[in-house]
Amino acid sequence: MADHQLDLREIPPPQRHPKIFDAFEDLERGEALTLVNDHEPTPLYHQMAAEVDSFDAEAYTVDRVGPNEFVATLPKK
């Protein structure tokens, strides 16, 4: 599976979701988008699950790797 990564920590919050959705749209089936974020992306997960048919919510993962660092993997089915 190919992997693509976005570090969102330096991107202003209003620009984050559009950038994520654009990057996810560019993925091929079976690829994943990895996000590095300063908070747990729970709202994003719910938005993706509700709006994006190709989002594999069952294979989604998120790990806290530091006090203000979360790594989430958004797979595309």
BALOBA-1460 file (C-alpha; in Angstrom, 3 decimals):
// residues 77
<rec num="1" residu="m" x="0.000" y="0.000" z="0.000"/>
<rec num="2" residu="a" x="1.411" y="3.394" z="-0.969"/>
<rec num="3" residu="d" x="1.480" y="6.031" z="1.735"/>
<rec num="4" residu="h" x="1.071" y="9.792" z="1.514"/>
<rec num="5" residu="q" x="1.630" y="12.122" z="4.466"/>
<rec num="6" residu="l" x="0.439" y="15.593" z="5.444"/>
<rec num="7" residu="d" x="1.814" y="17.459" z="8.441"/>
<rec num="8" residu="l" x="-1.040" y="19.714" z="9.472"/>
<rec num="9" residu="r" x="0.567" y="21.367" z="12.469"/>
<rec num="10" residu="e" x="1.741" y="24.443" z="10.533"/>
<rec num="11" residu="i" x="-1.434" y="24.780" z="8.438"/>
<rec num="12" residu="p" x="-4.085" y="27.211" z="9.749"/>
<rec num="13" residu="p" x="-7.103" y="25.240" z="11.063"/>
<rec num="14" residu="p" x="-9.616" y="26.612" z="8.492"/>
<rec num="15" residu="q" x="-7.405" y="25.279" z="5.682"/>
<rec num="16" residu="r" x="-6.853" y="21.797" z="7.096"/>
<rec num="17" residu="h" x="-10.019" y="19.899" z="6.117"/>
<rec num="18" residu="p" x="-10.093" y="21.136" z="2.508"/>
<rec num="19" residu="k" x="-6.417" y="20.172" z="2.125"/>
<rec num="20" residu="i" x="-7.106" y="16.723" z="3.625"/>
<rec num="21" residu="f" x="-10.122" y="16.083" z="1.400"/>
<rec num="22" residu="d" x="-8.182" y="17.129" z="-1.723"/>
<rec num="23" residu="a" x="-5.249" y="14.875" z="-0.823"/>
<rec num="24" residu="f" x="-7.563" y="11.952" z="-0.031"/>
<rec num="25" residu="e" x="-9.367" y="12.386" z="-3.352"/>
<rec num="26" residu="d" x="-6.031" y="12.097" z="-5.184"/>
<rec num="27" residu="l" x="-5.293" y="8.681" z="-3.623"/>
<rec num="28" residu="e" x="-5.700" y="5.460" z="-5.548"/>
<rec num="29" residu="r" x="-7.784" y="2.630" z="-4.138"/>
<rec num="30" residu="g" x="-5.763" y="0.791" z="-1.460"/>
<rec num="31" residu="e" x="-3.576" y="3.786" z="-0.617"/>
<rec num="32" residu="a" x="-3.674" y="5.684" z="2.666"/>
<rec num="33" residu="l" x="-3.250" y="9.268" z="3.781"/>
<rec num="34" residu="t" x="-1.250" y="9.720" z="6.974"/>
<rec num="35" residu="l" x="-1.856" y="12.897" z="8.947"/>
<rec num="36" residu="v" x="0.348" y="14.432" z="11.612"/>
<rec num="37" residu="n" x="-1.785" y="16.704" z="13.752"/>
<rec num="38" residu="d" x="-1.641" y="18.667" z="17.001"/>
<rec num="39" residu="h" x="-4.899" y="17.137" z="18.288"/>
<rec num="40" residu="e" x="-6.855" y="13.911" z="17.883"/>
<rec num="41" residu="p" x="-8.785" y="14.257" z="14.610"/>
<rec num="42" residu="t" x="-12.097" y="12.837" z="15.865"/>
<rec num="43" residu="p" x="-14.284" y="15.442" z="14.064"/>
<rec num="44" residu="l" x="-12.442" y="14.695" z="10.819"/>
<rec num="45" residu="y" x="-13.038" y="10.959" z="11.267"/>
<rec num="46" residu="h" x="-16.781" y="11.508" z="11.671"/>
<rec num="47" residu="q" x="-16.927" y="13.866" z="8.696"/>
<rec num="48" residu="m" x="-15.005" y="11.426" z="6.487"/>
<rec num="49" residu="a" x="-17.183" y="8.489" z="7.585"/>
<rec num="50" residu="a" x="-20.360" y="10.446" z="6.830"/>
<rec num="51" residu="e" x="-19.350" y="12.093" z="3.553"/>
<rec num="52" residu="v" x="-16.719" y="9.980" z="1.775"/>
<rec num="53" residu="d" x="-17.842" y="6.575" z="0.515"/>
<rec num="54" residu="s" x="-14.286" y="5.514" z="-0.315"/>
<rec num="55" residu="f" x="-13.030" y="6.152" z="3.261"/>
<rec num="56" residu="d" x="-12.309" y="2.830" z="4.998"/>
<rec num="57" residu="a" x="-13.488" y="3.755" z="8.492"/>
<rec num="58" residu="e" x="-12.887" y="0.235" z="9.811"/>
<rec num="59" residu="a" x="-9.173" y="0.409" z="8.939"/>
<rec num="60" residu="y" x="-8.698" y="3.970" z="10.273"/>
<rec num="61" residu="t" x="-6.084" y="4.295" z="13.014"/>
<rec num="62" residu="v" x="-4.851" y="7.110" z="15.218"/>
<rec num="63" residu="d" x="-1.933" y="7.093" z="17.652"/>
<rec num="64" residu="r" x="-0.819" y="9.688" z="20.146"/>
<rec num="65" residu="v" x="2.945" y="9.948" z="19.760"/>
<rec num="66" residu="g" x="3.520" y="13.022" z="21.913"/>
<rec num="67" residu="p" x="1.677" y="15.536" z="24.075"/>
<rec num="68" residu="n" x="0.590" y="17.540" z="21.011"/>
<rec num="69" residu="e" x="1.243" y="15.041" z="18.226"/>
<rec num="70" residu="f" x="-1.216" y="12.558" z="16.788"/>
<rec num="71" residu="v" x="-0.674" y="10.387" z="13.725"/>
<rec num="72" residu="a" x="-3.811" y="9.231" z="11.912"/>
<rec num="73" residu="t" x="-4.028" y="6.914" z="8.925"/>
<rec num="74" residu="l" x="-6.986" y="7.342" z="6.574"/>
<rec num="75" residu="p" x="-7.177" y="4.369" z="4.180"/>
<rec num="76" residu="k" x="-9.030" y="4.474" z="0.896"/>
<rec num="77" residu="k" x="-11.039" y="1.435" z="-0.144"/>
